[in-house]
Amino acid sequence: MTNQKSLTLSHGSLRFSAMECGDGPIVILLHGFPDTLRSWDAQLAFLADHGYRAIAVALRGYEPQSQPPDGDYSSPSLVSDVVAWIEQLGGGPVHLIGHDWGASIAYGVAMAVPNQIKSLSVLAVPHAGRFLSEIHYYPKQLRLSWYMLFFQLPRIADYVVRRNNFSFLRRLWRDWSPGWAFSEQQFAQVMEAFSRPQVVESALAYYRAAIGLHSLPLGGSSREQAPWSVNVPTLGITGADEGCIAADVFTSMMREEDFPEGLKVVTVADAGHFPHREQPALVNALLLEWLAAHESGESL
């Protein structure tokens, strides 16, 4: 097994901690909420052992040195971080894998710089544009997404997330992945990260920037103008027992017309919101097959 090494990436004055493993074609892995770059431990070692240089990065705001002074957590800024990392790592093209918020950001990167992305793999979050614009068509999903509205409450939500050793985040893990018996060590990594100065505020700022009243695509004309096309071959993975974004909602929002370079959607049995953590062997095999096919220019 290849050992992990620490790495620091940058974008302007911001610094981002990363862990890398292996040598070869670059694979960048973006974690979600509430999680850390340690989310990808099983994938780092596996991909390294199969000839890739796998790099998991802490997202903007998840450590003090990556918190922007202007508090900008808008989607364009989150995307620009990843584009800057790709440039720092040699300009690409790279493979990109994202979970939850990392998936949402990865869609944006693939739309912004498709020529720098060999393949895209997204876990738990369907086409980000369709999700924000069409969620109102899915009453079940509106109920599951209650926390997004709760996070719009400044100070109140921040306090609730912090209290009682982050029991709120523990509840989200249990609700979103009801069959996953995660370890205390795994959750301790999350508690440690969210205990750092301003990390809770930063993590919740993602939601406030994304679905605040100033940013919601409320009108039909806004939806019609949205840039839907993801011009990168894309693998979408959801868990059959998803408690955050329901598996049927995920699959219905992943439409071939939005992915002209190819789309494959897989539902992983006995997994919820964290399929790469809950079923690492199966997810690793899916990822490796997708990366290998698009490393050589083939299609599945």
Backbone torsions as a table, in degrees:
resi	resn	phi	psi	omega
1	MET	NA	133.8	-179.2
2	THR	-77.1	137.8	-178.8
3	ASN	-77.6	148.1	175.3
4	GLN	-81.0	148.3	176.2
5	LYS	-130.6	148.0	178.2
6	SER	-82.8	152.5	-177.0
7	LEU	-149.5	146.2	174.9
8	THR	-116.9	124.4	174.7
9	LEU	-106.4	164.2	-175.3
10	SER	-142.4	159.2	169.5
11	HIS	-148.8	105.4	-173.1
12	GLY	61.9	-127.5	-179.3
13	SER	-85.9	-6.7	-177.1
14	LEU	-84.4	143.0	179.4
15	ARG	-122.1	138.1	-173.8
16	PHE	-126.9	122.7	176.3
17	SER	-73.4	144.7	179.5
18	ALA	-145.4	157.6	171.2
19	MET	-120.3	134.0	179.2
20	GLU	-125.6	157.3	-176.3
21	CYS	-152.3	128.6	174.1
22	GLY	89.3	177.0	177.6
23	ASP	-133.0	150.1	179.5
24	GLY	131.2	-159.1	177.6
25	PRO	-55.7	141.0	-173.6
26	ILE	-83.6	134.7	172.3
27	VAL	-123.1	118.7	177.7
28	ILE	-99.7	130.5	-177.5
29	LEU	-117.4	127.5	-176.0
30	LEU	-113.9	122.5	-177.1
31	HIS	-80.3	174.3	-179.7
32	GLY	-116.7	-158.3	179.4
33	PHE	-118.8	141.7	-14.0
34	PRO	-88.6	110.5	-173.2
35	ASP	-156.6	-176.7	179.9
36	THR	-139.0	177.8	177.2
37	LEU	-63.5	-19.1	176.8
38	ARG	-67.3	-10.1	174.4
39	SER	-53.8	-27.1	-171.4
40	TRP	-102.9	14.7	-176.3
41	ASP	-52.9	-45.4	-177.8
42	ALA	-67.6	-32.2	-179.9
43	GLN	-77.8	-36.6	179.9
44	LEU	-56.7	-53.6	-177.5
45	ALA	-63.9	-43.0	-177.8
46	PHE	-63.5	-49.0	-178.3
47	LEU	-65.3	-37.4	177.2
48	ALA	-62.7	-41.8	180.0
49	ASP	-67.0	-15.4	179.6
50	HIS	-111.0	23.6	168.0
51	GLY	93.1	17.5	179.8
52	TYR	-114.1	156.0	169.2
53	ARG	-98.6	100.1	-175.1
54	ALA	-95.2	131.6	-175.3
55	ILE	-131.6	114.6	175.5
56	ALA	-100.7	130.3	-172.3
57	VAL	-120.7	141.9	173.0
58	ALA	-76.6	126.2	-176.4
59	LEU	-69.3	163.7	178.9
60	ARG	-49.8	129.5	174.7
61	GLY	90.2	-9.9	-176.8
62	TYR	-84.2	5.8	171.6
63	GLU	-156.0	151.2	-173.0
64	PRO	-55.1	-36.9	-175.6
65	GLN	-72.7	-8.0	177.9
66	SER	-112.5	15.1	178.7
67	GLN	-92.3	116.3	-175.7
68	PRO	-70.1	137.5	-179.9
69	PRO	-58.3	-30.5	-178.6
70	ASP	-87.9	1.7	177.9
71	GLY	65.8	29.0	-176.8
72	ASP	-85.6	108.7	175.3
73	TYR	-120.5	30.0	178.5
74	SER	-69.9	157.2	-179.2
75	SER	-57.1	-44.8	178.7
76	PRO	-58.2	-36.1	-179.9
77	SER	-72.1	-39.5	177.3
78	LEU	-63.4	-40.3	176.9
79	VAL	-64.6	-41.6	-177.8
80	SER	-64.2	-28.1	174.9
81	ASP	-60.1	-49.3	-176.4
82	VAL	-66.0	-40.6	177.6
83	VAL	-60.1	-39.6	177.8
84	ALA	-65.6	-38.3	178.7
85	TRP	-64.6	-42.0	-180.0
86	ILE	-60.1	-42.5	178.5
87	GLU	-63.3	-42.7	179.4
88	GLN	-63.1	-31.3	-178.0
89	LEU	-87.7	6.6	175.2
90	GLY	119.8	0.9	174.3
91	GLY	91.2	-0.5	176.0
92	GLY	76.1	-171.0	4.4
93	PRO	-76.8	154.9	-178.2
94	VAL	-128.8	165.1	168.1
95	HIS	-89.8	144.1	-176.5
96	LEU	-128.5	128.9	179.8
97	ILE	-127.1	132.0	179.9
98	GLY	-140.0	145.9	176.5
99	HIS	-121.8	135.6	175.4
100	ASP	56.9	-122.1	178.2
101	TRP	-59.9	-33.6	176.2
102	GLY	-61.8	-34.4	176.4
103	ALA	-67.3	-45.0	179.0
104	SER	-58.1	-44.1	178.0
105	ILE	-64.6	-40.8	-178.1
106	ALA	-61.9	-38.6	174.6
107	TYR	-57.3	-46.0	-178.6
108	GLY	-62.0	-39.0	178.3
109	VAL	-65.2	-44.1	-179.6
110	ALA	-62.7	-34.8	177.1
111	MET	-72.4	-36.7	-174.6
112	ALA	-77.4	-42.3	-175.2
113	VAL	-135.2	63.2	-175.9
114	PRO	-58.9	-29.7	-179.1
115	ASN	-70.5	-14.2	178.9
116	GLN	-98.0	3.4	-177.6
117	ILE	-121.6	119.2	177.7
118	LYS	-75.4	-44.5	179.9
119	SER	-151.0	155.5	179.3
120	LEU	-124.1	131.9	174.1
121	SER	-127.4	125.0	-176.1
122	VAL	-124.3	135.0	-178.9
123	LEU	-118.3	129.4	168.1
124	ALA	81.5	-22.0	-178.7
125	VAL	-119.6	123.2	178.1
126	PRO	-75.0	-173.8	179.0
127	HIS	-43.8	115.4	-169.6
128	ALA	-61.6	-39.6	179.5
129	GLY	-64.6	-44.8	179.2
130	ARG	-65.3	-36.7	-178.7
131	PHE	-61.6	-49.2	-177.7
132	LEU	-68.0	-34.4	-175.3
133	SER	-86.9	-22.7	-172.8
134	GLU	-118.6	3.9	-176.8
135	ILE	-59.7	-29.1	-177.8
136	HIS	-68.2	-11.7	175.7
137	TYR	-81.5	-7.1	-173.3
138	TYR	-122.7	87.0	-178.1
139	PRO	-54.1	-39.3	178.7
140	LYS	-59.6	-42.2	-178.6
141	GLN	-70.8	-34.2	175.7
142	LEU	-59.1	-39.7	178.0
143	ARG	-66.9	-42.3	179.9
144	LEU	-65.7	-27.3	-176.0
145	SER	-93.0	20.3	-179.3
146	TRP	-53.7	-35.7	-175.8
147	TYR	-62.6	-29.4	179.5
148	MET	-62.9	-39.6	176.7
149	LEU	-71.6	-39.6	177.4
150	PHE	-59.0	-37.8	-179.3
151	PHE	-67.4	-11.1	177.9
152	GLN	-75.8	-8.7	-178.1
153	LEU	-87.5	103.5	-179.1
154	PRO	-64.6	145.5	178.4
155	ARG	70.7	-46.9	-179.0
156	ILE	-65.4	-53.0	179.9
157	ALA	-62.8	-39.5	179.8
158	ASP	-59.5	-43.1	-179.7
159	TYR	-65.4	-45.7	-177.4
160	VAL	-63.1	-40.6	179.4
161	VAL	-61.8	-38.3	-175.3
162	ARG	-77.8	-32.6	-166.3
163	ARG	-66.2	153.9	175.5
164	ASN	53.2	49.9	177.3
165	ASN	53.9	44.3	175.3
166	PHE	60.8	39.5	179.7
167	SER	-63.3	-26.9	177.1
168	PHE	-62.3	-44.0	179.2
169	LEU	-67.4	-37.0	176.2
170	ARG	-61.3	-40.4	177.9
171	ARG	-62.5	-41.9	179.0
172	LEU	-60.4	-45.1	178.5
173	TRP	-57.6	-44.1	-177.7
174	ARG	-68.7	-40.7	-179.4
175	ASP	-70.0	-38.5	-174.9
176	TRP	-79.2	-28.6	178.2
177	SER	-131.8	74.5	-171.2
178	PRO	-64.0	-20.3	-179.9
179	GLY	-98.7	4.6	-174.5
180	TRP	-96.0	117.3	176.4
181	ALA	-92.0	73.6	-178.1
182	PHE	-68.5	153.2	-176.1
183	SER	-86.6	159.5	176.0
184	GLU	-63.6	-33.0	177.9
185	GLN	-63.8	-40.2	178.6
186	GLN	-63.7	-44.2	-179.5
187	PHE	-73.4	-28.6	177.7
188	ALA	-61.3	-32.7	177.4
189	GLN	-63.3	-37.2	177.6
190	VAL	-69.7	-44.8	179.0
191	MET	-60.1	-40.3	179.4
192	GLU	-63.0	-44.2	-179.3
193	ALA	-65.5	-44.9	-176.7
194	PHE	-76.3	-9.5	175.0
195	SER	-82.5	-12.6	179.5
196	ARG	-69.3	154.3	-177.0
197	PRO	-55.4	128.0	171.8
198	GLN	66.7	10.2	180.0
199	VAL	-70.9	-40.7	177.8
200	VAL	-58.8	-48.2	-179.7
201	GLU	-60.7	-40.2	-179.2
202	SER	-66.0	-45.5	-178.3
203	ALA	-63.4	-40.3	179.1
204	LEU	-73.4	-24.7	178.5
205	ALA	-63.3	-27.1	175.3
206	TYR	-56.3	-46.6	-178.4
207	TYR	-70.1	-36.7	-179.0
208	ARG	-69.2	-34.4	177.1
209	ALA	-73.5	-33.0	-173.4
210	ALA	-81.2	-39.0	-172.7
211	ILE	-127.0	21.1	170.1
212	GLY	-64.7	161.1	-176.0
213	LEU	-58.9	-28.6	-178.8
214	HIS	-73.3	-16.1	-172.8
215	SER	-115.6	-11.5	-177.4
216	LEU	-69.0	134.1	175.3
217	PRO	-80.8	81.9	-170.7
218	LEU	-77.8	-32.6	-173.2
219	GLY	-93.2	157.4	177.4
220	GLY	-61.7	-36.9	-179.7
221	SER	-63.5	-35.3	178.0
222	SER	-64.2	-41.3	179.7
223	ARG	-66.1	-37.4	-179.5
224	GLU	-66.3	-29.4	-177.1
225	GLN	-88.0	-6.3	-175.5
226	ALA	-65.6	140.2	179.0
227	PRO	-81.6	93.8	-172.9
228	TRP	-79.2	-29.1	-166.3
229	SER	-70.8	127.0	173.9
230	VAL	-109.9	102.1	-171.5
231	ASN	-90.6	48.5	178.2
232	VAL	-140.7	136.6	176.5
233	PRO	-58.6	128.4	-167.6
234	THR	-126.6	132.5	172.1
235	LEU	-106.5	123.7	176.8
236	GLY	-110.7	130.0	-177.5
237	ILE	-125.2	129.2	175.0
238	THR	-131.5	156.7	176.7
239	GLY	-93.3	139.2	-178.6
240	ALA	-61.6	-28.8	-177.2
241	ASP	-102.7	25.6	-177.9
242	GLU	-54.0	128.9	175.8
243	GLY	-111.1	4.2	-179.7
244	CYS	-107.2	-63.5	171.7
245	ILE	-117.3	109.4	-172.0
246	ALA	-54.8	144.0	-176.4
247	ALA	-58.7	-38.7	-179.7
248	ASP	-70.9	-31.2	174.8
249	VAL	-67.8	-43.5	177.6
250	PHE	-56.2	-52.5	-174.9
251	THR	-66.4	-34.5	-178.9
252	SER	-72.3	-24.6	179.8
253	MET	-92.2	-4.5	175.3
254	MET	-98.4	98.1	-172.0
255	ARG	-114.8	136.4	-174.6
256	GLU	-58.5	-31.8	-178.3
257	GLU	-66.5	-20.3	177.8
258	ASP	-84.8	-9.4	-174.8
259	PHE	-129.5	72.9	-174.1
260	PRO	-62.9	-19.0	179.5
261	GLU	-90.3	1.4	177.4
262	GLY	120.5	142.3	-179.6
263	LEU	-143.2	134.7	171.9
264	LYS	-130.8	129.9	-179.4
265	VAL	-119.6	130.2	-177.7
266	VAL	-128.3	132.6	172.9
267	THR	-102.9	121.6	-175.9
268	VAL	-92.5	122.0	178.7
269	ALA	-69.9	151.7	176.7
270	ASP	57.0	41.0	176.9
271	ALA	-146.7	149.6	176.6
272	GLY	-110.9	-126.0	-173.0
273	HIS	-75.7	-17.9	-177.1
274	PHE	-117.9	61.2	-173.9
275	PRO	-59.6	-31.7	-180.0
276	HIS	-70.5	-23.3	175.5
277	ARG	-89.4	-38.6	-173.4
278	GLU	-79.8	-37.6	-179.5
279	GLN	-130.5	63.3	-172.9
280	PRO	-61.4	-37.5	-177.6
281	ALA	-64.1	-45.1	-179.4
282	LEU	-67.6	-45.8	-179.5
283	VAL	-65.6	-39.6	177.3
284	ASN	-59.3	-41.7	179.3
285	ALA	-64.4	-40.6	177.8
286	LEU	-63.4	-44.8	-179.3
287	LEU	-64.2	-45.4	-177.6
288	LEU	-62.1	-41.9	178.8
289	GLU	-61.3	-43.0	-178.5
290	TRP	-66.9	-45.8	179.7
291	LEU	-62.6	-45.3	-176.1
292	ALA	-63.6	-41.6	179.9
293	ALA	-62.3	-40.9	-175.5
294	HIS	-92.7	-7.2	168.4
295	GLU	-70.1	-35.6	-175.5
296	SER	-96.7	1.4	177.6
297	GLY	85.9	6.8	178.1
298	GLU	-83.8	175.4	175.1
299	SER	-135.2	151.8	-178.4
300	LEU	-98.5	NA	NA
